[in-house]
């Protein structure tokens, strides 16, 4: 698995892919938070990163499938997947190495945004007047949510050898599980099922972590979703 991990990381950073994705993400989020007057933190009058944590998952809906769309689809198209499967390495190790490499790229993309917290920490009146516990919980939620999106992206990448299809399907499933279930829960036709749809929606789990109290139930649920889609990916490779 370590060899697969190194190979994927090397491919990311030996091409413009990683730098373009990270640059686009940081530019888009930075402009929304500091430049555009309707969403600028400087216009709010108080130190709060709530807007950042509300907007970032929607940017990641597109960012993460763009990272993972080539992970397996490109191997299938190039015919190297069969070569990998003949090596003394299990399917779980192949999928796990690709998952960890893509997840690390997502985490590295989020790391520079800690500067936003440091900036608001200094701008607070008095200095440090910011909900640090809520920020820490939200970052934990973002990292786990990124892992969920990566696992979904790997699964959609394994469905066929077309990267564009993998990207589109990945965005669809990420959006469905993140915000779609909550929207469906608002429909009266589901009756008593609305509570369960709302509870299992990723945005509800993510917001729960952002309240500053890291509940093991939320962490276990998000990790379970990661495991589920990795299992689906491994089963797909077995076929």
C-alpha positions in Angstrom: 0.0 0.0 0.0 2.9 2.4 0.8 4.2 1.9 -2.8 0.8 2.8 -4.2 0.6 5.8 -1.9 4.0 7.1 -3.0 3.2 6.5 -6.7 -0.1 8.5 -6.4 1.5 11.4 -4.5 4.4 11.5 -7.0 1.9 11.7 -9.9 -0.1 14.5 -8.2 2.9 16.7 -7.6 4.9 15.9 -10.7 2.1 17.3 -12.8 0.2 20.6 -12.6 -3.0 18.8 -11.3 -2.3 19.2 -7.6 -1.1 22.8 -7.9 -4.1 23.9 -10.1 -6.6 22.3 -7.8 -5.1 23.7 -4.7 -4.7 27.2 -6.3 -8.3 27.2 -7.6 -9.7 26.2 -4.2 -7.7 28.7 -2.2 -8.4 31.5 -4.7 -12.1 30.8 -4.8 -12.5 30.5 -1.0 -10.2 33.4 -0.3 -12.1 35.8 -2.7 -15.5 34.8 -1.2 -14.2 35.4 2.4 -12.1 38.5 1.9 -13.0 40.2 -1.4 -16.6 39.8 -2.3 -18.6 42.4 -0.2 -21.7 40.2 0.2 -19.6 37.4 1.9 -16.6 39.2 3.2 -15.6 38.5 6.8 -14.3 42.0 7.1 -17.9 43.3 6.5 -19.4 41.2 9.3 -18.0 43.2 12.2 -17.2 40.2 14.3 -14.7 37.4 14.3 -16.5 34.3 13.0 -15.5 31.6 10.5 -19.0 30.2 10.2 -19.3 31.4 6.6 -16.0 29.7 5.6 -17.2 26.4 7.1 -20.6 26.7 5.3 -19.1 27.5 1.9 -16.1 25.1 1.9 -18.1 21.8 1.6 -19.8 23.0 -1.5 -16.4 23.9 -3.1 -15.2 20.5 -2.1 -18.1 18.9 -3.9 -16.3 19.8 -7.1 -12.7 19.8 -5.8 -12.6 16.2 -4.6 -14.1 14.4 -7.6 -11.7 16.4 -9.7 -8.8 14.9 -7.7 -10.2 11.3 -7.7 -11.7 11.1 -11.2 -8.5 9.7 -12.7 -7.5 7.4 -9.8 -8.9 4.2 -11.2 -10.5 5.2 -14.5 -7.1 6.2 -15.9 -5.6 2.8 -14.7 -8.4 1.0 -16.6 -8.0 3.1 -19.7 -4.3 2.7 -19.8 -4.5 -1.0 -19.1 -2.3 -0.8 -16.0 -4.9 -1.9 -13.5 -4.6 -5.5 -14.7 -0.9 -5.3 -14.3 -1.3 -4.0 -10.7 -3.7 -6.9 -9.9 -1.1 -9.4 -11.0 1.4 -8.1 -8.4 1.6 -9.4 -4.8 -0.7 -6.7 -3.5 -4.3 -7.0 -2.5 -7.2 -5.0 -3.8 -7.6 -3.4 -0.4 -4.0 -2.2 -0.6 -4.5 -0.7 -4.0 -7.6 1.1 -3.0 -6.2 2.1 0.4 -3.1 3.6 -1.2 -5.0 5.6 -3.7 -7.5 6.7 -1.0 -4.8 7.9 1.4 -2.9 9.8 -1.3 -6.0 11.6 -2.5 -7.1 12.3 1.1 -3.7 13.8 1.9 -4.0 16.1 -1.0 -7.3 17.3 0.3 -5.9 17.9 3.8 -2.9 19.7 2.4 -5.3 22.0 0.5 -7.1 22.8 3.7 -3.9 23.5 5.7 -3.3 27.0 4.4 -6.8 28.1 5.4 -5.6 27.9 9.1 -4.3 31.4 8.3 -7.9 32.6 8.2 -8.3 31.5 11.8 -5.0 33.1 12.9 -6.0 36.4 11.2 -9.5 36.5 12.8 -7.9 35.5 16.1 -5.7 38.6 16.0 -8.5 40.9 14.7 -10.9 39.9 17.5 -11.7 42.5 20.2 -10.1 41.5 22.5 -7.5 39.4 20.7 -8.6 35.8 20.7 -12.3 36.5 20.8 -13.3 33.6 18.5 -14.9 30.2 19.1 -11.7 28.1 18.9 -13.5 24.9 20.0 -16.0 25.4 17.2 -13.3 26.0 14.7 -11.4 22.9 15.8 -14.5 20.8 15.5 -15.3 22.2 12.1 -11.9 21.4 10.8 -12.2 17.8 12.1 -15.5 17.7 10.2 -14.0 19.1 7.0 -11.2 16.5 7.1 -13.6 13.6 7.6 -16.0 15.0 5.0 -13.1 15.2 2.6 -12.4 11.5 3.3 -16.0 10.7 2.6 -15.9 12.6 -0.7 -12.6 10.9 -1.7 -14.1 7.4 -1.0 -17.1 8.3 -3.1 -14.9 9.7 -5.9 -12.8 6.5 -5.9 -15.9 4.4 -6.3 -17.3 6.4 -9.2 -13.8 6.3 -10.8 -13.9 2.5 -10.7 -17.3 2.3 -12.5 -15.8 3.0 -16.0 -12.7 4.3 -17.8 -14.1 7.8 -18.6 -12.8 10.5 -16.2 -15.4 13.0 -17.2 -18.2 10.5 -16.3 -16.4 9.7 -13.0 -16.3 13.4 -12.2 -19.9 14.1 -13.0 -21.2 11.0 -11.1 -18.9 11.8 -8.2 -20.3 15.3 -7.9 -23.8 14.0 -8.0 -23.4 11.4 -5.2 -21.4 13.8 -3.0 -24.1 16.4 -3.4 -26.9 13.9 -2.8 -25.4 12.6 0.4 -24.3 16.0 1.6 -27.3 18.2 1.0 -29.7 16.1 -1.0 -30.9 13.9 1.9 -31.6 17.0 4.0 -33.6 18.5 1.2 -35.6 15.3 0.7 -36.3 15.3 4.5 -38.2 18.5 4.1 -40.8 16.9 1.8 -44.0 15.9 3.6 -44.3 12.7 1.6 -41.7 11.0 3.7 -43.5 11.5 6.9 -41.7 9.8 9.8 -38.8 8.9 7.6 -37.8 12.6 7.4 -36.1 12.5 10.8 -33.9 9.6 9.6 -33.1 11.2 6.3 -32.1 14.3 8.0 -30.0 12.5 10.6 -28.1 10.5 8.0 -27.4 13.5 5.8 -23.7 14.4 5.8 -24.4 18.1 6.4 -26.1 17.3 9.7 -23.2 15.2 10.8 -20.7 17.9 9.7 -22.6 20.7 11.5 -22.8 18.6 14.7 -19.0 18.5 14.8 -18.8 22.3 14.2 -20.6 22.9 17.5 -17.3 22.4 19.3 -18.1 19.1 20.9 -16.6 16.2 18.9 -19.1 13.4 19.4 -17.8 9.9 18.7 -21.1 9.0 17.0 -20.6 11.6 14.3 -17.0 10.5 13.8 -17.9 6.8 13.6 -20.7 7.5 11.2 -18.5 9.4 8.8 -15.8 6.8 9.0 -18.4 4.1 8.3 -19.4 5.9 5.1 -15.8 6.0 4.1 -15.4 2.3 4.8 -18.6 1.5 2.9 -17.5 3.2 -0.3 -14.0 1.8 -0.1 -15.7 -1.7 0.2 -17.8 -0.9 -2.9 -14.6 0.1 -4.8 -12.8 -3.1 -3.8 -15.8 -5.2 -4.9 -15.9 -3.3 -8.2 -12.2 -4.2 -8.8 -13.0 -7.8 -8.0 -15.3 -7.9 -10.9 
